[in-house]
Structure formats: C-alpha cells, structure tokens
Amino acid sequence: MQIKAYKFRLYPSALQQKQIIKQFVVCKEVHNIVLEQSLNAQVFNRRDLYTIVKDIKTTCPSYYYLVHSQALQNVADRLSKSFASTFRRAKERANGAKVKLGFPRFKSHIRSMTYPQSGFRFVNERKISISKLGNIPIVLHRIPKGTMKTLTIKRNAAGQWFATFCCELPEKHLAPLSPLDEAIGLDVGINKFAALSNTEIIQNPRYLMKSEQKLIRLQRNLSRKKKGSKNRLKARFHLALQHLKIRNQRYDFLHQTSTKLIRRYRHIVVEDLRIKNLVKHPNLAKHIHDASWGNFVRMLSYKAVAGGGFLEQVDPRYTSSTCCNCLARNKMPLNKRVLTCHVCDFVCDRDVNAAVNIFNRRAGRARTHTPADRVTSASSPKLVSELNEPGTIVGNTTLSS
C-alpha cells in the first residue's frame, strides 16, 4: 500500500472560522492537561493517554464536546508519538549519538486538527461536511484516489485554511511515468540549481533573493508598528503573504522540475547530503534554504516510487574534486567553477563533473557515461570559455519552470 496526501483549499465562513479556532483552543488545553497528568502519573503509552482524554471529557462535557471525539483522541496520539520519539532519541544519545532530546512541551497555540477515521464526508464536489462545523466550501482541483483515511484542517500564517486528506492506494495504481528505462546522475548546487550527467543544466530561480528587498521593506514597516495595534496586524498579514508567495513560487518550481525529471528518467542518482550540517555555513545557509534541496529530493523520491522507478543516494565525498575522466583528485575551492585536471588535462564544468561522478557511483551499474561523449574535453577551448560565463546553459535542452 502507498499513502498519498491531497491538499485542498477551504473557505469557511466567519462563524465557522470562530468555531474552528475554539476547537483549536480546546485541543491545545487537552494537550496541556494530558501532558501534565502523564508526567505526574509517569504513563506514556497511547492507551493510558486515551484514558486521560476520556476522563477529561466526562469532567467537562459542556466545553469539550465542542470537538469531535476522535479529534481529541488524535491529540493523545500525537503526544504518544512525541514520547516515543523522545525515548528513541534518549537511547541514541546513550549510545553516543549527538542528538537533542526534544521532550514534549506545553503549547500556547496550535494551528491544525486531525480527524483520524470519521467525522467528515463530501456533500458534493464543492462542499465537505465536517462534524461540529457543518458544510464548508472546498476547492477540489483534483479527485482524491484510493481509500480516504484521515482529514487534517490547518491554518497558515496568512489566515488561509486547508484540508489535507491521507489516502491509501494499492500498488496496482502505480503506473510507470517514464517510457524508457534510463538512469541519470544529478548534482544540486547554488550557482546552478542542478546539473545532470548528460550536461544539461537547471538554472536556480532564486525566489528569495529576488524578493529580499520587498521583505526588508515589509519587515521594517512591521517593526515600526505599535504592538497590539490593528496596524501591526495588517503589517504582519502583508509580510506573511509575501513569505507565502515565495514559498508557493519555490514549490511550484520544485514540483514542475521533479515531475519533468521523473517522466524522462526512471532511475535517478543523487548525493546523500547532510543538509543540517551544510546550513551551518554562515554565508551559504540562506542560499541553501532558498534552493530547498531537501524538498526537491523528497519530491523526486515519492514521485519516482509512484512512477514505478526509484531514487538512489550515493556517497557525496569528493564528487566535485575527482576528475570523471581519470579519477584523479584535484583542489577545487568553491570559487573555482571549472575543473582542469592536473593529470590528464581534462576540462569540465564543476557541477557536470560532479553529476557524472554521482552517476558512476550508482549500485550495480551496467554502463557508464563516457566523459568524452558527455562533457567538455580539453580539445574544446571555445566551450570551456563559455562555461566560465555565468548563466550559460550547457547541453541541447534545458528544463524550465
């Protein structure tokens, strides 16, 4: 079975929004009470937490019956998973791993609520009926497939409401997207968003950098407003909308690019990067977050599975400094964008060279990309000079958003 999530926009009325916010407040109070009682009684398993929720509902029925019973049970379910994750990290820490314990905390607010099994149904293509709330308009831009399991109602920082459905799909729904059984190596970066082992380049759109001046102006406008005033709420709303626009632009680019790659290649090889360590760099952290490598690899992963292919992650060490022609290691600082091998005089773009090395490191490879056929050689000085120019597109075709 495959679990697939579908996200749709909700448009509740003003009264329904107040009711949902009240339910969020109830879920927050239940979370805090269950956490307090579980710590006092030293009980952390799911069944005991369910019992605490049941006792809370019997002691305060007039208030806690505003929320569907299974939504309150999901609060205990989330808390039990948090305890389980804490105990797992504690064992890893005892074995010498450098991880944070991450003990569950008391919440001041929540922005989501989950119905695990029931309490919701579709009235028609434009409305959904939710327990304790009534019929809410919904935009079904696509039809959910499979067996619907859970519903999560969520509000973002810009005040927009969404409904996320988790559905189970059998394996027979997995249809291959790529007609050819081809493999490709892919190297992600900042100067170029990605380079393929067949010399194609995907340019980095840099949505955050393009909107940075507008964000600075909106943030400065917010800081000038008096705390607690209506003008401050308006300024915060405009700032949240701008951040949401950047996020939507980035996700749209990532979805389109990953879908195009999956439809062309069934086997994609990428680096197994430790992004949490890379973002500690003081100068590159913002650019790495803007490129969103982690979300891109995640999209490639689940889309490859849905399309009948697979994603392989290989060792990322020395992919840029190793010559793909003779495997000699060269000195390659970050400001050096073209590799010139000191052994065989092979000249190649830094990112394309890394993509070829990533491609050649795949498990059980049946063939390799020939460097003389795939990348620029020392006998092509004209193309080598073009690689030094920023924004140059290498290859016959280029993916675009």
BELJOCOR-V234692 format. One line per field, one symbol per residue. phi: phi as a letter, one per 20 degrees, with the letter a starting at -180 (. if undefined). A space follows every 10 residues. Layout:
phi: ???
//
This chain:
phi: .cecdcdced cfffffffff ffffffffff gfffffffff eldcefffff fffffffffc ffeeefdfff ffffffffff ffffffffff ffffeofecf fmfgdfdeac cbbddfccnb aefbfdccec gmcnecfcde fbefdnefdc ccebcefene dcddddcedf ffefdfeefd eddbecdebd fdfbcefemf cdfeflffff dfffffffff fffefffnef ffffffffff ffffffffff ffffffffff fffececddc eeeeffefff ffddffffff flffffffff ffffffendb dddcfefmfe eeffecmeec ecffeeecec feddlfdbfg ffffffffff efflfebcff gfeecfdfec ffffffffef nfedoeccfc f
//
